[in-house]
């Protein structure tokens, strides 16, 4: 993801989810063999730059994944609902009991186009990649779309 979006995610979490922010800060401090207070005393921009460098380490993939998922579910809950609505999947404010084992290609493409028309492409790409990775049901046509549609590919 772009550095600007990574900063946005940390800033959003700092402002709206203090418990998660503290958990991420503690994990980063531990990975850097520092006390959390050392990072807390730094100006926020410096602290976030240091945190982002550390969060890119493979050893912190779980923490980074939780951070991104929480940001998506809190800030972009409407995107999740829009996607499920476009696919015709019943949900309760984005919560689905059972995802279908497969999804029609046309519905999937329509759902993706709906999201791309309403939300920033990079956010849509992050959401769809996370949706694909974190669900037990893996739709092969979603994987193909993520790999073939340049608008949905994550760069940096």
C-alpha positions, 0 to 999 in steps of 0.5 A: 500500500502507499505510504500515505494510506499506511499513515492514514490507517495509523492516524485513524487508529490513533484517533478512534481505537486507542486500545488497538493503537496501544496493542500495535505500539507495544508490538512494535516496541517489543519487535524493536526491543524498546519500551513503549514509552520510548515510542510514545514520547516521540512526535506522532509523525516520527513515531508512525514512520518508525512503526510503519517500518517495523510493521512491514516485517514478516514477523508482525504480519498478524498485528498488521493484518489486525490493524488493517482489518479493524480499519476496514471494518470501522471506517469502511463498513459501508463498503462491506455492506455495498459489496455484499448487497451487490453480490446479493448476499444476505447480511446483518450490517455486514455480518454474514452467517455463511458465505456461498461456496461460489459466486457468479462471475457477472455478480462479482464483476458488478460488485467490484465495479460498484466499489470502484465507483464509490471508493478510492481504488487503493482502498478497494484493492486492500479490502478485496485482497483482505476479504479473499485472504480472511474468509474460509470460502475462497472464490477462484474468480475473485482470486483471478480478478485480483491478479488480472485487474490492474486497479485491484493490484497492490503496489506500494 
